[in-house]
Amino acid sequence: MEKCEIEVTEESKIKMEAEEDSVQTLGKHLGKLLVILELAGIPITESRKGSRQGYLLDLFRKVCFPIFLHLSCLYLLYERISKGGLNYGTVIDTLLPILPCIMWIMMRCQNASLKLFLADLSRITSSNFKSQNRSLSYTTNVAICFIFIYPLLLLAIRILQENVVNVIEVFRILQEALFPNTMAIVYIAICYLLLQKLRFCKKMFLKRLDLTCPTAVNMMKDYLNVTKCVENFENLLCNITFVILLHDLCIVTILLIDMFYIEDFMALIFYEALAEMLYVFFSLGIMAVCAGNVSLEISAIKSVLSEKMFTQLDQGDVTNNEKHINLLLRKDVCVLTVGKALVFDRGFILKALLAVLAEVIFISELSSFIR
C-alpha cells in the first residue's frame, strides 16, 4: 500500500514537472508575459526550493502587487464615498476600482486550470513553432512596456493641460491601467497562438490530408486537440473578458458623461479623454478581431474537410477515415464570447460604442426629467 502511494506521488511529481517545462517552453513565445503574471501574484510555475532569502524574495514578489491592487481599491473607494453625493457618474466611479480586483480574484481562483491550459497550449503549438516565435515575443514585450508607459502618458497629458495631479488621480490611473491591460494582452497573445495553430492545421489539410492514408487519423486528432484547447480557452477566460469589457465601457461612459456635463471639456480633459478612448477601443478591437478570426478559421477548416471528403470518395478506400471526418464536421464551431453572452465578431466594437452612447443619452434624459 505504501509502495503504491509512493509511486503515485512520484508519478504526479513527474507530471507536474513536465507541465512546468511545457509552460516554460511556451514562455519563449510569449516574451515576458508569464513573468508579468508572476509579478502580478498569479504563479504559473511552482517555486523551486532554495535559500531563505530566495524564498522571502519570491514571497514578496507574489504578494506585493496584490496588496497594492486591493489597498489602492480601498483607498479609492474611501475617497469616493467620503465625498458624498449619488449620481450615475459616482456609481461608475465607485465600480471602476473594484473591477480589477474582481478580475485578479477570478484569475487567482483559476490558477490550477490556467497552468494546465498553458501546458496543453504549449504541447499543441510545439509542432508549428519549432523555434522561438520572435514576432509574437517582441510584440508582446512592446505591449507590456506600453502598459507601464501608458499611465505616465496620461499623467503627462494631464500636466500639460494644467490640470491638478494628486495622489487620488495617480492611484486611479494605475488601478485602471495595469492589471486590466495585462489581462487583455494575455487574451490577445493566446488567441494569436490558437489562430496560428488553426491556420497551420488548415494548411496541412489542404496540402497533405489523404483520407486513403492511415496517417490522416493523426492529423485529425491533432486538429481535435486544438478545438478542445479553444473550448478550454473559452471556458477559462470568457468571464474575464466580460469584466474587461465592463471595465473599459465604464471608462468610456465616464468620459462621455464628462463630455456632456463639463463646460470646458475641450480645454480641460479633451486630449486625455481622446488618449483613453483610442487605447480602449484599440485594445478591444484587437481582442475582437483575434477572437472572431478563431471561429472563422474553424469554419474554414470544416469547409476544407468537406471538400476533401467529397473529392476523395472515389479515389480509394476512405471508409476507415470517413467516420472520423464526419465526427469533426458534426462538431459545433466554438465561438469565443464575452461571458457567454456576447459574441466576438467584426462589428463588436461598433455595437459596444452604440450601446454606451445610447446608455449615456438615456441616463442624461432620465436625470433631466427627474429634476
C-alpha positions as CSV (number, residue, x, y, z in Angstrom):
1,M,0.0,0.0,0.0
2,E,2.8,2.4,1.0
3,K,4.7,1.4,-2.2
4,C,1.7,2.2,-4.3
5,E,1.3,5.7,-2.7
6,I,4.9,6.4,-3.3
7,E,4.6,5.5,-6.9
8,V,1.5,7.7,-7.4
9,T,3.3,10.6,-5.7
10,E,6.4,10.2,-7.9
11,E,4.2,10.0,-11.0
12,S,2.3,13.1,-10.1
13,K,5.6,15.0,-9.5
14,I,6.9,13.9,-12.8
15,K,3.7,15.0,-14.5
16,M,3.8,18.4,-12.7
17,E,7.5,18.9,-13.7
18,A,6.6,18.0,-17.4
19,E,3.8,20.6,-17.3
20,E,6.1,23.2,-15.9
21,D,8.6,22.5,-18.6
22,S,5.9,22.9,-21.2
23,V,4.8,26.2,-19.7
24,Q,8.4,27.4,-19.7
25,T,8.7,26.5,-23.4
26,L,5.6,28.4,-24.1
27,G,7.1,31.4,-22.3
28,K,9.7,31.6,-25.1
29,H,6.9,32.5,-27.5
30,L,5.1,34.9,-25.1
31,G,8.1,37.1,-24.2
32,K,7.9,38.4,-20.6
33,L,4.2,37.9,-20.3
34,L,4.3,34.9,-18.0
35,V,6.9,36.8,-15.8
36,I,4.5,39.7,-15.6
37,L,1.7,37.3,-14.5
38,E,4.1,36.0,-11.8
39,L,4.8,39.6,-10.6
40,A,1.0,40.2,-10.6
41,G,0.6,37.4,-8.0
42,I,-0.6,34.7,-10.3
43,P,2.1,32.0,-10.1
44,I,2.4,30.0,-13.3
45,T,5.2,27.6,-12.1
46,E,5.9,26.2,-8.7
47,S,8.6,27.8,-6.7
48,R,11.9,25.9,-6.6
49,K,13.4,25.2,-3.3
50,G,16.3,27.5,-2.5
51,S,17.8,29.7,0.2
52,R,15.7,31.5,2.8
53,Q,16.5,34.9,1.1
54,G,15.3,33.5,-2.2
55,Y,12.0,32.2,-0.6
56,L,11.4,35.6,1.0
57,L,12.1,37.4,-2.3
58,D,9.7,35.1,-4.1
59,L,7.0,35.6,-1.5
60,F,7.4,39.4,-1.6
61,R,7.2,39.3,-5.4
62,K,3.9,37.3,-5.2
63,V,2.2,39.5,-2.6
64,C,3.5,43.0,-3.5
65,F,1.2,43.7,-6.4
66,P,-2.0,42.1,-4.9
67,I,-1.5,44.1,-1.8
68,F,-1.1,47.3,-3.8
69,L,-4.1,46.4,-6.0
70,H,-6.5,45.8,-3.1
71,L,-5.3,48.6,-0.9
72,S,-5.5,51.0,-3.8
73,C,-9.1,49.9,-4.4
74,L,-10.0,50.5,-0.7
75,Y,-8.4,53.9,-0.8
76,L,-10.2,55.0,-4.0
77,L,-13.5,53.7,-2.6
78,Y,-13.0,55.6,0.7
79,E,-12.2,58.8,-1.2
80,R,-15.2,58.5,-3.4
81,I,-17.7,57.6,-0.6
82,S,-16.4,60.3,1.7
83,K,-17.2,63.0,-0.9
84,G,-20.9,62.0,-0.7
85,G,-23.5,62.6,-3.4
86,L,-25.0,60.0,-5.6
87,N,-25.4,60.1,-9.3
88,Y,-24.7,57.9,-12.3
89,G,-21.1,59.1,-12.7
90,T,-20.4,58.4,-9.0
91,V,-21.8,54.9,-9.2
92,I,-19.4,54.1,-12.1
93,D,-16.5,55.8,-10.3
94,T,-17.2,53.5,-7.4
95,L,-17.5,50.4,-9.5
96,L,-14.3,51.0,-11.6
97,P,-11.6,50.3,-8.9
98,I,-13.4,47.1,-7.9
99,L,-13.3,45.5,-11.3
100,P,-9.5,44.9,-11.5
101,C,-9.7,43.3,-8.0
102,I,-12.6,41.0,-9.2
103,M,-10.5,40.2,-12.3
104,W,-7.5,39.3,-10.2
105,I,-9.5,37.1,-7.8
106,M,-11.1,35.3,-10.7
107,M,-7.6,34.6,-12.2
108,R,-6.2,33.5,-8.9
109,C,-9.1,31.1,-8.3
110,Q,-8.4,29.6,-11.7
111,N,-4.7,29.3,-11.2
112,A,-4.5,25.5,-11.4
113,S,-6.7,25.4,-14.5
114,L,-4.6,28.1,-16.1
115,K,-1.4,26.1,-15.6
116,L,-3.0,23.0,-17.2
117,F,-4.3,25.1,-20.1
118,L,-0.9,26.7,-20.8
119,A,0.7,23.3,-20.7
120,D,-1.8,21.9,-23.2
121,L,-1.4,25.0,-25.4
122,S,2.4,24.5,-25.4
123,R,2.0,20.9,-26.4
124,I,-0.3,21.6,-29.3
125,T,1.7,24.5,-30.7
126,S,5.0,22.8,-30.5
127,S,4.6,21.2,-34.0
128,N,4.3,24.5,-35.8
129,F,6.5,26.6,-33.5
130,K,9.7,24.7,-33.6
131,S,11.8,27.7,-32.9
132,Q,11.1,30.9,-30.9
133,N,8.3,32.9,-32.4
134,R,10.2,36.1,-32.4
135,S,7.4,38.4,-33.9
136,L,4.9,37.4,-31.1
137,S,7.6,37.6,-28.4
138,Y,8.8,41.1,-29.5
139,T,5.2,42.4,-30.0
140,T,4.2,41.1,-26.5
141,N,7.2,42.7,-24.9
142,V,6.5,46.0,-26.6
143,A,2.8,45.8,-25.4
144,I,4.0,45.1,-21.8
145,C,6.3,48.1,-21.9
146,F,3.5,50.3,-23.1
147,I,1.4,49.2,-20.2
148,F,3.9,50.9,-17.9
149,I,4.3,53.9,-20.1
150,Y,0.6,54.4,-20.6
151,P,-0.1,55.7,-17.0
152,L,2.8,58.1,-17.3
153,L,1.5,59.3,-20.7
154,L,-1.9,60.1,-19.1
155,L,-0.3,61.9,-16.2
156,A,1.9,63.9,-18.7
157,I,-1.1,64.9,-20.7
158,R,-2.9,66.0,-17.5
159,I,0.1,68.1,-16.5
160,L,0.4,69.7,-20.0
161,Q,-3.3,70.7,-19.8
162,E,-2.5,72.3,-16.4
163,N,-4.9,70.0,-14.6
164,V,-4.5,69.1,-10.9
165,V,-2.5,65.9,-10.4
166,N,-3.0,64.5,-6.9
167,V,-2.4,61.1,-5.2
168,I,-6.0,60.0,-6.0
169,E,-5.6,60.5,-9.7
170,V,-2.3,58.6,-9.7
171,F,-3.9,55.6,-7.9
172,R,-6.9,55.8,-10.2
173,I,-4.9,55.7,-13.4
174,L,-2.6,52.9,-12.1
175,Q,-5.7,50.9,-10.9
176,E,-7.4,51.3,-14.3
177,A,-4.3,50.6,-16.5
178,L,-2.1,47.9,-15.1
179,F,-3.9,44.7,-14.4
180,P,-6.9,45.0,-16.9
181,N,-4.5,45.8,-19.7
182,T,-2.2,42.9,-18.7
183,M,-5.2,40.5,-19.0
184,A,-6.1,42.0,-22.4
185,I,-2.6,41.2,-23.6
186,V,-2.8,37.7,-22.2
187,Y,-6.1,37.1,-24.1
188,I,-4.7,38.5,-27.4
189,A,-1.5,36.5,-27.2
190,I,-3.2,33.2,-26.5
191,C,-5.8,34.0,-29.3
192,Y,-2.9,34.6,-31.7
193,L,-1.2,31.3,-30.8
194,L,-4.5,29.4,-31.3
195,L,-5.1,31.2,-34.6
196,Q,-1.7,30.3,-35.9
197,K,-2.2,26.7,-34.9
198,L,-5.6,26.6,-36.7
199,R,-4.0,28.1,-39.8
200,F,-1.2,25.5,-39.6
201,C,-3.9,22.7,-39.4
202,K,-5.7,24.2,-42.4
203,K,-2.5,24.4,-44.4
204,M,-1.7,20.7,-43.6
205,F,-5.2,19.6,-44.5
206,L,-5.0,21.4,-47.9
207,K,-1.6,20.0,-48.7
208,R,-1.3,16.6,-47.1
209,L,-4.7,15.3,-46.0
210,D,-5.2,12.0,-47.8
211,L,-8.2,10.1,-46.5
212,T,-6.9,6.8,-48.0
213,C,-3.8,7.0,-45.8
214,P,-3.8,5.8,-42.2
215,T,-1.8,8.9,-41.1
216,A,-4.9,11.0,-41.8
217,V,-6.2,10.0,-38.4
218,N,-3.2,11.6,-36.6
219,M,-3.8,14.9,-38.4
220,M,-7.4,14.9,-37.5
221,K,-6.6,14.0,-33.8
222,D,-4.1,16.9,-33.8
223,Y,-6.9,19.3,-35.0
224,L,-9.3,17.8,-32.5
225,N,-6.9,18.6,-29.7
226,V,-6.7,22.2,-31.0
227,T,-10.5,22.6,-30.9
228,K,-10.6,21.2,-27.4
229,C,-7.9,23.8,-26.4
230,V,-10.1,26.5,-27.9
231,E,-13.1,25.3,-25.9
232,N,-10.9,25.3,-22.7
233,F,-9.8,28.8,-23.5
234,E,-13.4,29.9,-23.9
235,N,-14.4,28.3,-20.5
236,L,-11.3,29.7,-18.8
237,L,-11.3,33.3,-19.9
238,C,-14.8,34.2,-21.1
239,N,-15.8,35.7,-17.7
240,I,-12.5,37.6,-17.6
241,T,-13.3,39.1,-21.0
242,F,-16.7,40.2,-19.6
243,V,-15.0,42.0,-16.7
244,I,-12.5,43.6,-19.2
245,L,-15.4,44.8,-21.4
246,L,-17.3,46.1,-18.4
247,H,-14.2,47.9,-17.1
248,D,-13.4,49.5,-20.5
249,L,-17.0,50.6,-21.2
250,C,-17.2,52.1,-17.7
251,I,-14.2,54.3,-18.6
252,V,-15.8,55.3,-21.9
253,T,-19.1,56.1,-20.1
254,I,-17.3,58.3,-17.6
255,L,-15.6,60.2,-20.5
256,L,-18.9,60.7,-22.3
257,I,-20.5,61.9,-19.1
258,D,-17.7,64.4,-18.7
259,M,-18.2,65.5,-22.3
260,F,-21.9,66.2,-21.6
261,Y,-21.5,68.0,-18.3
262,I,-18.1,69.7,-18.1
263,E,-18.4,73.1,-19.8
264,D,-14.6,73.5,-20.6
265,F,-14.2,69.9,-21.7
266,M,-12.1,70.7,-24.7
267,A,-9.7,72.8,-22.7
268,L,-9.5,70.7,-19.6
269,I,-9.5,66.9,-20.5
270,F,-10.0,66.6,-24.3
271,Y,-6.6,65.1,-25.0
272,E,-6.6,62.8,-22.0
273,A,-10.1,61.6,-22.9
274,L,-9.0,61.1,-26.5
275,A,-6.0,59.0,-25.5
276,E,-8.0,56.8,-23.2
277,M,-10.8,56.3,-25.8
278,L,-8.3,55.4,-28.5
279,Y,-6.5,52.9,-26.3
280,V,-9.7,51.3,-25.0
281,F,-11.1,50.8,-28.5
282,F,-7.8,49.8,-29.9
283,S,-7.3,47.0,-27.3
284,L,-10.9,45.8,-27.5
285,G,-10.7,45.9,-31.3
286,I,-7.7,43.6,-31.4
287,M,-9.3,41.3,-28.9
288,A,-12.5,41.1,-31.1
289,V,-10.6,40.6,-34.3
290,C,-8.4,37.8,-33.0
291,A,-11.2,36.1,-31.2
292,G,-13.5,36.4,-34.2
293,N,-10.9,35.0,-36.6
294,V,-10.5,31.9,-34.4
295,S,-14.1,30.8,-35.1
296,L,-13.8,31.9,-38.8
297,E,-10.7,29.6,-39.1
298,I,-12.6,26.7,-37.6
299,S,-15.4,27.2,-40.1
300,A,-12.9,27.4,-42.9
301,I,-11.3,24.1,-41.8
302,K,-14.7,22.4,-41.8
303,S,-15.2,23.6,-45.3
304,V,-11.7,22.1,-46.3
305,L,-12.6,18.8,-44.6
306,S,-16.0,18.7,-46.5
307,E,-14.2,19.3,-49.8
308,K,-11.6,16.7,-49.2
309,M,-14.1,14.1,-48.3
310,F,-16.2,14.7,-51.4
311,T,-13.2,14.9,-53.8
312,Q,-11.5,11.7,-52.4
313,L,-14.5,9.5,-52.1
314,D,-14.0,7.9,-55.5
315,Q,-10.2,7.7,-55.2
316,G,-9.8,4.8,-52.9
317,D,-10.8,3.2,-49.6
318,V,-11.8,6.0,-47.2
319,T,-14.2,4.0,-45.1
320,N,-11.9,3.9,-42.1
321,N,-11.4,7.7,-42.1
322,E,-14.9,8.7,-43.2
323,K,-16.4,8.3,-39.7
324,H,-13.7,10.4,-38.2
325,I,-14.2,13.2,-40.6
326,N,-17.9,13.0,-40.2
327,L,-17.5,13.5,-36.4
328,L,-15.3,16.6,-37.0
329,L,-17.9,18.0,-39.4
330,R,-20.7,17.5,-36.9
331,K,-18.8,19.1,-34.1
332,D,-20.1,22.7,-33.5
333,V,-17.8,25.6,-34.2
334,C,-16.5,27.0,-30.9
335,V,-17.3,30.7,-30.8
336,L,-15.3,32.9,-28.4
337,T,-17.7,35.0,-26.3
338,V,-17.8,37.7,-23.7
339,G,-19.1,36.0,-20.6
340,K,-21.1,33.6,-22.8
341,A,-23.5,36.5,-23.5
342,L,-21.9,38.5,-26.4
343,V,-20.1,37.0,-29.4
344,F,-16.8,38.4,-30.5
345,D,-17.3,39.4,-34.2
346,R,-16.1,42.1,-36.6
347,G,-18.9,44.5,-35.6
348,F,-18.3,44.1,-31.9
349,I,-16.7,47.5,-31.3
350,L,-19.3,49.4,-33.2
351,K,-22.1,47.7,-31.3
352,A,-20.4,48.4,-27.9
353,L,-19.9,52.1,-28.7
354,L,-23.5,52.5,-29.8
355,A,-24.7,50.7,-26.7
356,V,-22.7,53.1,-24.4
357,L,-23.9,56.2,-26.3
358,A,-27.5,55.1,-26.0
359,E,-27.0,54.3,-22.3
360,V,-25.4,57.8,-21.6
361,I,-28.1,59.6,-23.5
362,F,-30.9,57.7,-21.8
363,I,-29.5,58.3,-18.3
364,S,-28.9,62.0,-19.1
365,E,-32.5,62.4,-20.4
366,L,-33.8,60.5,-17.4
367,S,-31.8,62.6,-14.9
368,S,-33.0,65.9,-16.5
369,F,-36.6,64.6,-16.5
370,I,-36.4,63.7,-12.7
371,R,-35.0,67.2,-11.9
